[in-house]
Amino acid sequence: EPIAPTIIEDEPEAEGDHRIDRAEYEQVLKDGLQKVMRWYYVKPAYKGSAFIGFQVEDILKEELKKGPLKPGDVIVTINDLPVERPEHAMAIWRGLWSKKVLTLVLMRKGQKIVYEIPIVSQQPPGDEQ
C-alpha cells in the first residue's frame, strides 16, 4: 500500500493553503501512477461534446479527503498540462519529479479554482536555521 502525500498542518491553514511533504511525495512517485489511481474514482467530463477534464467522483483514501480535491471537481490541468489521454497522464507524472509546486486547475460548481501546492521538505524539530 503506497503512502499518500499528507497535508502538513503545523498551524491552521486557510482554505486552499495546502503543502505536500517532499519525502512522501517522492515515495508516491516511486510507487507509480497506477497505485495513485486507486485513491480516486474519476470519469471523463464534458461540456456539450467537448472534453474538459476528469471529474472526481469519489476520494477513496481517507487522509486525502482533507486535500484540495473534492467530489464533483473537474481536473482541467496539472502543472499547466491537460490530461486528455493516457500519454498526457504519463508525461505529467514524469515531469512531477522536478517540481517544487504542484498546480491544479479545477472547475468546482462552475467556478475555476487554482491550487498552487508547495512541495516542501520538513525539518526535524530543533533543526531550524
C-alpha positions as CSV (number, residue, x, y, z in Angstrom):
1,E,0.0,0.0,0.0
2,P,1.6,3.3,-1.1
3,I,1.8,6.3,1.3
4,A,-0.5,9.2,0.3
5,P,1.1,12.6,0.4
6,T,0.0,14.3,3.6
7,I,-1.1,17.8,4.1
8,I,1.2,19.3,6.7
9,E,-0.8,21.0,9.4
10,D,1.5,22.6,12.0
11,E,-0.8,25.6,12.2
12,P,-4.4,26.3,11.0
13,E,-4.4,26.9,7.3
14,A,-6.7,29.0,5.1
15,E,-8.9,27.1,2.6
16,G,-6.7,26.2,-0.4
17,D,-3.4,26.6,1.5
18,H,-2.0,23.1,1.3
19,R,1.5,21.8,1.3
20,I,2.9,18.3,0.5
21,D,5.8,16.7,2.3
22,R,8.7,16.1,-0.2
23,A,9.7,12.7,1.2
24,E,6.2,11.4,1.0
25,Y,5.7,13.0,-2.4
26,E,8.8,11.2,-3.8
27,Q,7.7,7.9,-2.3
28,V,4.3,8.3,-4.1
29,L,6.1,9.0,-7.4
30,K,8.3,5.9,-6.9
31,D,5.1,3.8,-6.2
32,G,3.7,4.7,-9.6
33,L,0.6,6.3,-11.2
34,Q,-1.4,3.1,-11.1
35,K,-1.4,3.0,-7.3
36,V,-2.4,6.6,-7.0
37,M,-5.3,6.0,-9.4
38,R,-6.6,3.6,-6.7
39,W,-7.1,6.5,-4.4
40,Y,-9.6,8.4,-6.6
41,Y,-12.6,7.4,-8.7
42,V,-12.7,9.7,-11.8
43,K,-14.6,9.8,-15.0
44,P,-14.3,11.9,-18.2
45,A,-16.1,15.3,-18.0
46,Y,-17.6,17.0,-21.0
47,K,-19.2,20.4,-21.7
48,G,-21.5,19.5,-24.6
49,S,-19.4,17.2,-26.7
50,A,-16.1,18.8,-25.7
51,F,-13.9,17.0,-23.2
52,I,-12.9,19.4,-20.4
53,G,-11.1,17.1,-17.9
54,F,-11.7,14.4,-15.4
55,Q,-14.4,14.7,-12.7
56,V,-13.6,13.4,-9.3
57,E,-16.5,11.1,-8.3
58,D,-15.1,9.8,-5.1
59,I,-11.9,10.0,-2.9
60,L,-11.2,6.5,-1.7
61,K,-8.2,7.2,0.6
62,E,-9.4,8.8,3.8
63,E,-6.5,11.2,4.5
64,L,-6.8,12.7,1.0
65,K,-10.4,13.9,1.8
66,K,-8.8,16.9,3.6
67,G,-6.9,17.8,0.5
68,P,-7.8,20.3,-2.3
69,L,-9.8,17.8,-4.4
70,K,-13.5,17.3,-3.6
71,P,-16.0,15.0,-5.2
72,G,-17.6,16.8,-8.2
73,D,-14.4,18.7,-9.0
74,V,-13.2,18.5,-12.6
75,I,-9.4,18.4,-13.0
76,V,-8.6,20.6,-16.0
77,T,-4.8,20.8,-15.9
78,I,-2.0,19.7,-13.7
79,N,1.1,21.9,-13.9
80,D,-0.4,23.6,-17.0
81,L,-0.8,20.4,-18.9
82,P,-4.2,19.0,-19.9
83,V,-5.0,15.4,-19.0
84,E,-6.9,14.1,-22.0
85,R,-5.2,10.8,-22.9
86,P,-3.1,8.2,-21.0
87,E,0.1,9.6,-22.6
88,H,-0.7,13.0,-21.1
89,A,-1.0,11.5,-17.6
90,M,2.3,9.7,-18.1
91,A,4.0,12.9,-19.3
92,I,2.7,14.8,-16.3
93,W,3.8,12.0,-14.0
94,R,7.4,12.0,-15.4
95,G,7.5,15.8,-15.0
96,L,6.5,15.8,-11.4
97,W,9.9,14.7,-10.1
98,S,11.5,18.1,-10.7
99,K,8.6,20.2,-9.5
100,K,8.6,22.4,-6.4
101,V,5.0,23.3,-6.7
102,L,2.0,21.2,-7.8
103,T,-0.5,23.4,-9.7
104,L,-4.0,22.1,-10.1
105,V,-6.6,23.9,-12.2
106,L,-10.1,22.7,-11.3
107,M,-13.7,23.5,-12.1
108,R,-15.8,23.4,-9.0
109,K,-19.6,24.1,-9.3
110,G,-18.9,26.1,-12.5
111,Q,-16.1,28.2,-11.0
112,K,-12.4,27.9,-11.9
113,I,-10.2,27.2,-8.9
114,V,-6.4,27.2,-9.0
115,Y,-4.4,25.4,-6.3
116,E,-0.6,26.1,-6.0
117,I,0.6,23.4,-3.6
118,P,4.2,23.8,-2.5
119,I,6.2,20.6,-2.1
120,V,8.3,21.1,1.0
121,S,11.0,19.4,3.0
122,Q,10.1,19.1,6.6
123,Q,12.9,19.8,9.1
124,P,13.1,17.8,12.3
125,P,12.1,19.8,15.4
126,G,15.1,21.8,16.6
127,D,16.8,21.8,13.2
128,E,15.5,25.3,12.2
129,Q,18.2,27.6,10.9
